[in-house]
Amino acid sequence: MNIKSLGYIGLGSRDPRAWLAYGTQVLGLMPARAIPGQGWAPDRDRGDPGVGPDGTVYLKMDERQWRLAVHPTDGAADLLYLGLELAGPLEFEAGVAELQAEGIAVRLGTPAEAYARAVTRIAFLHDPSGNALELFYGPTTDYNFASPVAGQRFVAGHLGLGHVNLFVREQARCFDFYTRLLGFRLSDYIRYGPDSALQFLRCNPRHHSLAMVDLGSGNALQHMLLEMANIDDVGRTLDRARQAGVSIVSSLGRHRNDGMLSFYMRSPGGFDVEIGCDGKLLDDTWSPNEFCEGDVWGHDGLVEAVIAAGEAARQRNGAAGQ
């Protein structure tokens, strides 16, 4: 199988409208003009922009109808699903067949389920750590992205939404699942001890769309990256975050491995959002490597934030019996 990109992310929140304010006023995302699957027209665009009939908030960052959905939930289930894009119908059918041949439980979605995600076809499965995944092809595009923040631009398109960093269980099985079955490739890794490493996986030229590490904390979303066009976009976002009273998790800095110039802040969901620019694009000449230095400069407070997030996830998952 050959996954093209991380197409979309679904989150859960007790207060999706907090994400609407944060997503538009701080991040500069645009409220989706229509609920997923619904062709846009003035007589259909009723209610609050970006809010579906069930209270779900939908946000867009490029020509896709939406990239980020925040569904109303009773609990703190931050990450509900990841949407992984395939090239077309033949690739979709072959991918589902490959997974089923490996004994992976895959459920083909109904036309209504695909319509609700604004895609042509969809299939549902879980990775070995329990993360819900959605394979799809044929996303709805409505173009005309216009950030509520003047001039704000994102690096998305064929590279996908950005990346996620996950705390996982059974990392060896997850690595085999994502690389051998889904076709992700290892870009590099950093050790967190003799039996633990943070692994960075790519599915297109973006240095990584998925990173994962098992710190014994169970399943959790540690952070999500949104990449912006340049340092001015990053700096203005940092200004808006400070003005809005958002907690800044780390200072500006540049990562050693993917070259991202970024900062981290706390999201309404409690996990972190990385805002960066200048991420590396890799090609087939790249070889996986271990790196020993996390940052060229900056990112003060980041390591401590990751450790604290791991401990919080451990306590939460332990209390939930996971």
N, C-alpha and C positions, 0 to 999 in steps of 0.2 A: 504494500500500500504506500501511497505517496500523498501525505497530507500537505495541502498548499499553504495553509495559514491558520492561526488562531482567529477565527472569524468573529466571534462574539462571546460575551460573558454574561451569565445570569447570576445575580446576587439576591439574597434575602435580607429584609430589613423590617423592623417594627415601624419604621417611619420613612417610607420611600420618598416623601416630599422633602425630607432633609437632604436626600441625594439630589433632588431636582435643583434645590438652591445651590448646593455645593458644586454640582456638575456644571451648572450654567455660569454662576457668578464667580467661582474660583477657578475651575478647570477650563472653562470656555467651551464646553460641549454645547451642542444645539439640541433643544427638545425635538424629538421626532415629530414630524408634521402629521403623522397618522399612526394608528396602532399597527403593529407588524402584520403584513399580509394584506392590508387594506390600501388599495390605490388611493392616492391623495386627490382630493377635490374639495373645493370650498364648502360644499354642503355636507361633507363627511367629517370635516375637521372641527368637530364640536368639542365643547369642554375645554379644560386646560391643556395647552400644548404640551405634548410629551407624556400625558397621563392617560392610561387605558381605562376602560370601564371598571376593571377590578382594582384600580388604584396602583397598578404597576407603572413605574416611571421608565420611559424609553429615551435614550440619549444617542445622538449621532455625532460623528467626527469627520466624515468624508462623504463619498457618494452613496454609501450603503444606507438603507432606510434606518437602520439602528445598529449600534455596536454594543451598548451596555443597557441591560435591563435590570431593574431593581423591583422585585416582587414583594408584596406585603406578606410577612410571616409572623407567627407568634413568638418564635424563638430566635436565637442569634445564629441562624444558619447562614453565615456570610456568603459562602460560595455554593450556589445551587447547581450550576452546570457550566461547561466549557463547550463552545461550538467549534468543531474542527472541519475545515472546508476541504472538499475533494473537487477535482477538476470538472467532472461531468457525470452523466448517467452511467456510462460504462465503468468508470473508475469507482463510482458509488456501489454498483452491483458487485464488482469484483472485490472491493474492500469488505463488504458485508460477508461475502462468501468465504473469503480468506479467514476472517475472524471466526465464523461459525465452524470452519474446518479445524480450527485450533481449540474448539470447545468453549469459546467465549460466547456468553449469552448476549445476543443482539436482538432487539425488538424493532421491527420496521414500523415507522410512524405512519399514522393515517394522513390522508390529504388535509384534514382539518388541523392536525398537529403541525404539519409542515407550513400551512397557511398562517398559523399563529406565530411562527418564528420568521415569517417572511422569506421562506426558502422553497425550493421546488420539491425536494424529497428530504427525508430525515430518518435517522435510525438512532436508537438509544442503547447505551451500554455503560459499564463502569470499569474504571481501571482497578488494579489490584489493591489500591488503597481505599477504594470506595468512592472516588470522585466520579460524579455523573458526567458523561461525555455525550455529545450529540454530533454525529457525522451528518454532513449535509452537502448539497450542491445547489447551484442556481439561486443565489441570494437576490432579493429585490433591491434595485437601485432607484433612488429618486433624485439624486444629484442635488444641486443648489444648496450645498452646505454653507451656512452663514453663521459664524460664531457670534453669540451675544456680546463677546468681547472683541472689539474692533481689531481686525488684522490677525486674530489668532489662527494658527495653522498647525495641523498635526501630520505626522509621518505615519501613514496607514496604507490604504490601497491594497496592493498585492502582498505587502508585508504583513498585513493583518493588524489587529487592534493594538498590539504591543506585546508585553509578556507578563507572565505570572510566576511567582515563586511560591512553591507549596511545601509545607511540612507534610510528609507522607509516612505511612507505615509500609513495611515490606518493600524497601527501596530497590533491592535487587530484582524483585519481580516486576516492579514498576519500570525499571530501566529496560528490562527485557521486553516488556509490553510495548513501551513507547518506541523503542528502537527497532526491534525485530518485527513486530507486528504492524505498528503504525508508520514506520519509516523515518522517524526522527533520527537525527545524527548528533553525536556528542561533539560539542564545540570545545569545551575544556572543563576543568573541575578544580576544586580547592578542598583540601582535606580539613576535617574538623576533628581529627583524632585517628587512631589506627583503624577504626571500623566505621567511620562516617565521612562522607564527602558531599559537598554541594555540587551537583552536576547540572550543566547548562546544555540544553538540547535545542536544536534548530530544525525547522522544516522548510525554510526558504533562506534567502541571503541574510536576513536579520540574524545577528549573532546568536540570539536564543529567543524562542517564543515560550519556553517552559524551563523552569529551574526547579530542582527538588532536592530535599535533604531529609533524612530521618534522624531527628534529635531525641527520639523517644517521646515526642509530644503528641503523637497521634496526627489526625488529619486536620489541616487548617490552611487557609490562604494567608501567607505572610505579607506579600505585597503584590501590587499590580503596577506595571509601568505604562505610562502614556508618553510617547515621544513627540516632541515638538520640532518645528522647523529650524529654530536657531536659538542662540543663547538669550536674545532679547525676549522671545516668547517665554522661555524658562524663567528669566528674571522677573518679568511682569507677573507671571503666575505666583512666584514667591512673594511679590509685593501684595498681590490680592489676598493670598492666604494669610499673611500677617495682619492685613487690615481687617480680615474677617474673623480674626482670633483663632485660626486653625493652629493646632499644635504642630510645630516643626520638629520632626524627629531627628533629622541630621542636617548639617550644614551643606552648602554646595561642595561638590567634589567631583573628581573624574575617576571612574573605575579603571583598573588596570586591564581587565580581560576584554570587556566589550567597548571600552573607550567612551562610555556614556558620561557626559557632563550633566550632573543632576543634583537634586535634593529630594528628601523624603518628608512627607507630612502624613498626619493621621487622617483617616477617612471617617465619615459618619458611621461606617460599619465596624470601626475599631482596628481594622488592619491598616497597613500603610500604602500610600500611593507615591510612587516615584515619578517625578517629572524631569525629563532629560532631553538632550539633543546630541547629535554627533555620534550615534551608535554605529559600530562597525558593521559592514556588509561583507560576508564571507563568500568564497566560491569553492569549487571542487579541489583547489590546490591546498586548502586549509587542512591541517592535521590536528587532531585533538591533543591537548597538552595539559599538564598540571601547572597551575600558577600559585605562587607563594605569597604574593603581595596583593592585597585586595584593592588598594587605591593608589593612584599616582600622587594625589593630594586630596585633602579635605574629607568630607563625609564624617565629620566628627559626630560621635554618638550613635553611628549606625550599628556597629557590632553589639553594643549594649542593648540597642532596641531589638535586634534579632533575638538575642538571648532572652530578653524579657518577654518577647512575643512567644517564644518557644515554651517558656515556663507557664505563661497564661494559657496557652493551648493545652499543655499537659494537665493543668488543673481543671480546665473546662471539660476536656475529653475524659479525664478520670472521673469527674463528678457525674458525667453522662454515661459512664460505664462503657466507653468506646476504647 
